[in-house]
Each structure stands twice: as C-alpha cells, then as structure tokens.
Amino acid sequence: MPHTPVPPQHRVHARRMRSALTEAELKLWNAVRAHRLVGLSFRRQIPIAGYIVDFACPQHRLIVEVDGSQHGNDGDLAYDQARTARLEADGWTVLRFWNDDVLRDIDGVCLHILTTCGRAME
C-alpha cells in the first residue's frame, strides 16, 4: 500500500512532539517501547495520512491515540471522527484511550492493545 506524502513541516512538528509527551503518553510509551509489549514494535508521534498519530504499530496497522479532556468537546469530537475515518480508509485500526485510562489502568490498556492485535494469549 503506497504511503501518503508527508509535508516537511509535519515531520518537524512530529519530531518536536516526541520531546514533549504528556504524562499519559509517556506512561504508555514506557509500556510499549523497545518491543516491551509482547515483542510488538511501536513508533511514537509519526505522520500518517496527513496526521501526526500518538503511537503506531505498523506491523499490525494499529494506531493508538491518548486523548485529554479537550477531545470531549463537539469540535474536537468531529475532527477526531473525521481523522479516524481517514486513517481507517487507509487500512489502519485506531484505538483511543483517555489519559485517565492510561494513568489508572495501564495493564488494561495494554491488554486491549494485545487483544486487538490478536496477541493477548501469547
């Protein structure tokens, strides 16, 4: 499947975002980085289809988004729905977790990711 061209400014912005993770993003990153989650390979803050996604596991075409409270208002909900639809049209599965879910139940979040990848029993 061909890649969507990535504008240079998206690459610069993604690089900047990698050094400014939220507390919840950092907690999830520490759980999935370096193949720690059953050997799955994740990348963080990468441009895909014109968006910068929080985490992606290219092998399983899985995107994991960690959302703060600002994603609960109507404008952001509509944007997130359009963004998810675009990413899914490119063959990605998008999982969304609230910051609070990651901070309070990282094991449950990781289990959901593994189940989605079909790796929960390994």
Phi and psi in degrees as GROMACS dihedral restraints (atoms count N, CA, C in turn):
[ dihedral_restraints ]
;  ai    aj    ak    al  type     phi  dphi    fc
    3     4     5     6     1   -68.2    20    10
    4     5     6     7     1   150.6    20    10
    6     7     8     9     1   -84.9    20    10
    7     8     9    10     1   147.8    20    10
    9    10    11    12     1   -76.1    20    10
   10    11    12    13     1   133.1    20    10
   12    13    14    15     1   -57.0    20    10
   13    14    15    16     1   140.9    20    10
   15    16    17    18     1  -108.1    20    10
   16    17    18    19     1   118.2    20    10
   18    19    20    21     1   -61.9    20    10
   19    20    21    22     1   143.3    20    10
   21    22    23    24     1   -54.7    20    10
   22    23    24    25     1   -36.1    20    10
   24    25    26    27     1   -67.2    20    10
   25    26    27    28     1   -27.6    20    10
   27    28    29    30     1   -67.7    20    10
   28    29    30    31     1   -39.2    20    10
   30    31    32    33     1   -63.7    20    10
   31    32    33    34     1   -41.8    20    10
   33    34    35    36     1   -64.7    20    10
   34    35    36    37     1   -45.0    20    10
   36    37    38    39     1   -64.1    20    10
   37    38    39    40     1   -42.4    20    10
   39    40    41    42     1   -61.7    20    10
   40    41    42    43     1   -43.1    20    10
   42    43    44    45     1   -60.5    20    10
   43    44    45    46     1   -41.9    20    10
   45    46    47    48     1   -65.2    20    10
   46    47    48    49     1   -40.7    20    10
   48    49    50    51     1   -66.8    20    10
   49    50    51    52     1   -28.8    20    10
   51    52    53    54     1   -62.8    20    10
   52    53    54    55     1   -26.3    20    10
   54    55    56    57     1   -95.9    20    10
   55    56    57    58     1     3.6    20    10
   57    58    59    60     1  -131.7    20    10
   58    59    60    61     1    49.7    20    10
   60    61    62    63     1   -69.5    20    10
   61    62    63    64     1   147.4    20    10
   63    64    65    66     1   -74.0    20    10
   64    65    66    67     1   168.9    20    10
   66    67    68    69     1   -58.5    20    10
   67    68    69    70     1   -43.0    20    10
   69    70    71    72     1   -67.8    20    10
   70    71    72    73     1   -42.1    20    10
   72    73    74    75     1   -61.6    20    10
   73    74    75    76     1   -41.8    20    10
   75    76    77    78     1   -64.2    20    10
   76    77    78    79     1   -40.2    20    10
   78    79    80    81     1   -63.2    20    10
   79    80    81    82     1   -44.6    20    10
   81    82    83    84     1   -67.2    20    10
   82    83    84    85     1   -41.5    20    10
   84    85    86    87     1   -59.4    20    10
   85    86    87    88     1   -42.3    20    10
   87    88    89    90     1   -65.2    20    10
   88    89    90    91     1   -24.5    20    10
   90    91    92    93     1   -82.4    20    10
   91    92    93    94     1   -28.5    20    10
   93    94    95    96     1  -110.8    20    10
   94    95    96    97     1   -14.2    20    10
   96    97    98    99     1   -67.1    20    10
   97    98    99   100     1   157.3    20    10
   99   100   101   102     1    54.2    20    10
  100   101   102   103     1    38.3    20    10
  102   103   104   105     1    63.2    20    10
  103   104   105   106     1    24.4    20    10
  105   106   107   108     1   -69.5    20    10
  106   107   108   109     1   -24.6    20    10
  108   109   110   111     1   -95.7    20    10
  109   110   111   112     1    87.1    20    10
  111   112   113   114     1    50.1    20    10
  112   113   114   115     1    35.8    20    10
  114   115   116   117     1    80.2    20    10
  115   116   117   118     1     2.7    20    10
  117   118   119   120     1   -71.0    20    10
  118   119   120   121     1   142.1    20    10
  120   121   122   123     1  -101.6    20    10
  121   122   123   124     1   115.8    20    10
  123   124   125   126     1  -112.3    20    10
  124   125   126   127     1   149.0    20    10
  126   127   128   129     1  -120.5    20    10
  127   128   129   130     1   153.2    20    10
  129   130   131   132     1  -117.8    20    10
  130   131   132   133     1   148.7    20    10
  132   133   134   135     1    46.4    20    10
  133   134   135   136     1    63.9    20    10
  135   136   137   138     1  -117.6    20    10
  136   137   138   139     1   147.3    20    10
  138   139   140   141     1   -77.5    20    10
  139   140   141   142     1   128.3    20    10
  141   142   143   144     1  -140.3    20    10
  142   143   144   145     1   127.5    20    10
  144   145   146   147     1    52.3    20    10
  145   146   147   148     1    38.7    20    10
  147   148   149   150     1    85.0    20    10
  148   149   150   151     1     3.3    20    10
  150   151   152   153     1  -123.5    20    10
  151   152   153   154     1   159.6    20    10
  153   154   155   156     1  -106.2    20    10
  154   155   156   157     1   115.1    20    10
  156   157   158   159     1   -95.2    20    10
  157   158   159   160     1   152.8    20    10
  159   160   161   162     1   -65.3    20    10
  160   161   162   163     1   -54.9    20    10
  162   163   164   165     1  -141.5    20    10
  163   164   165   166     1   144.4    20    10
  165   166   167   168     1  -140.7    20    10
  166   167   168   169     1   140.2    20    10
  168   169   170   171     1  -114.8    20    10
  169   170   171   172     1    91.2    20    10
  171   172   173   174     1   -57.7    20    10
  172   173   174   175     1   -34.9    20    10
  174   175   176   177     1   -57.5    20    10
  175   176   177   178     1   -36.1    20    10
  177   178   179   180     1  -107.4    20    10
  178   179   180   181     1     6.8    20    10
  180   181   182   183     1    49.2    20    10
  181   182   183   184     1    49.7    20    10
  183   184   185   186     1  -116.0    20    10
  184   185   186   187     1   132.4    20    10
  186   187   188   189     1  -116.0    20    10
  187   188   189   190     1   134.8    20    10
  189   190   191   192     1  -119.1    20    10
  190   191   192   193     1   122.0    20    10
  192   193   194   195     1  -109.4    20    10
  193   194   195   196     1   137.4    20    10
  195   196   197   198     1  -113.4    20    10
  196   197   198   199     1   114.3    20    10
  198   199   200   201     1  -108.1    20    10
  199   200   201   202     1   137.1    20    10
  201   202   203   204     1   -89.9    20    10
  202   203   204   205     1   179.9    20    10
  204   205   206   207     1   -61.2    20    10
  205   206   207   208     1   -25.8    20    10
  207   208   209   210     1   -61.4    20    10
  208   209   210   211     1   -21.1    20    10
  210   211   212   213     1   -77.4    20    10
  211   212   213   214     1    -3.1    20    10
  213   214   215   216     1   -88.3    20    10
  214   215   216   217     1   -10.6    20    10
  216   217   218   219     1   -83.6    20    10
  217   218   219   220     1   159.7    20    10
  219   220   221   222     1   -57.2    20    10
  220   221   222   223     1   -42.6    20    10
  222   223   224   225     1   -63.5    20    10
  223   224   225   226     1   -44.7    20    10
  225   226   227   228     1   -71.5    20    10
  226   227   228   229     1   -33.3    20    10
  228   229   230   231     1   -60.9    20    10
  229   230   231   232     1   -45.6    20    10
  231   232   233   234     1   -64.3    20    10
  232   233   234   235     1   -42.8    20    10
  234   235   236   237     1   -61.4    20    10
  235   236   237   238     1   -46.1    20    10
  237   238   239   240     1   -62.9    20    10
  238   239   240   241     1   -38.2    20    10
  240   241   242   243     1   -64.9    20    10
  241   242   243   244     1   -43.5    20    10
  243   244   245   246     1   -65.5    20    10
  244   245   246   247     1   -40.9    20    10
  246   247   248   249     1   -63.0    20    10
  247   248   249   250     1   -46.7    20    10
  249   250   251   252     1   -61.0    20    10
  250   251   252   253     1   -43.9    20    10
  252   253   254   255     1   -60.1    20    10
  253   254   255   256     1   -41.5    20    10
  255   256   257   258     1   -65.3    20    10
  256   257   258   259     1   -44.4    20    10
  258   259   260   261     1   -66.6    20    10
  259   260   261   262     1   -40.2    20    10
  261   262   263   264     1   -66.8    20    10
  262   263   264   265     1   -33.0    20    10
  264   265   266   267     1   -63.6    20    10
  265   266   267   268     1   -26.2    20    10
  267   268   269   270     1   -88.4    20    10
  268   269   270   271     1     5.6    20    10
  270   271   272   273     1    93.1    20    10
  271   272   273   274     1    11.4    20    10
  273   274   275   276     1   -92.4    20    10
  274   275   276   277     1   148.6    20    10
  276   277   278   279     1  -100.0    20    10
  277   278   279   280     1   132.6    20    10
  279   280   281   282     1  -114.3    20    10
  280   281   282   283     1   123.3    20    10
  282   283   284   285     1  -108.4    20    10
  283   284   285   286     1   136.8    20    10
  285   286   287   288     1  -121.3    20    10
  286   287   288   289     1   133.5    20    10
  288   289   290   291     1  -128.8    20    10
  289   290   291   292     1   143.1    20    10
  291   292   293   294     1   -75.7    20    10
  292   293   294   295     1   150.2    20    10
  294   295   296   297     1   -48.9    20    10
  295   296   297   298     1   -45.9    20    10
  297   298   299   300     1   -60.0    20    10
  298   299   300   301     1   -38.1    20    10
  300   301   302   303     1   -61.4    20    10
  301   302   303   304     1   -44.1    20    10
  303   304   305   306     1   -66.5    20    10
  304   305   306   307     1   -44.3    20    10
  306   307   308   309     1   -69.2    20    10
  307   308   309   310     1   -34.4    20    10
  309   310   311   312     1   -96.5    20    10
  310   311   312   313     1   -24.2    20    10
  312   313   314   315     1  -143.9    20    10
  313   314   315   316     1    60.8    20    10
  315   316   317   318     1   -61.0    20    10
  316   317   318   319     1   -34.3    20    10
  318   319   320   321     1   -64.2    20    10
  319   320   321   322     1   -41.4    20    10
  321   322   323   324     1   -65.5    20    10
  322   323   324   325     1   -39.4    20    10
  324   325   326   327     1   -63.0    20    10
  325   326   327   328     1   -46.5    20    10
  327   328   329   330     1   -64.5    20    10
  328   329   330   331     1   -39.4    20    10
  330   331   332   333     1   -63.2    20    10
  331   332   333   334     1   -39.8    20    10
  333   334   335   336     1   -63.6    20    10
  334   335   336   337     1   -41.0    20    10
  336   337   338   339     1   -62.3    20    10
  337   338   339   340     1   -46.4    20    10
  339   340   341   342     1   -62.9    20    10
  340   341   342   343     1   -41.5    20    10
  342   343   344   345     1   -62.1    20    10
  343   344   345   346     1   -42.7    20    10
  345   346   347   348     1   -62.2    20    10
  346   347   348   349     1   -35.8    20    10
  348   349   350   351     1   -82.4    20    10
  349   350   351   352     1    -4.9    20    10
  351   352   353   354     1    73.9    20    10
  352   353   354   355     1    26.6    20    10
  354   355   356   357     1  -117.9    20    10
  355   356   357   358     1    11.0    20    10
  357   358   359   360     1   -63.4    20    10
  358   359   360   361     1   -26.4    20    10
  360   361   362   363     1   -94.5    20    10
  361   362   363   364     1    -0.4    20    10
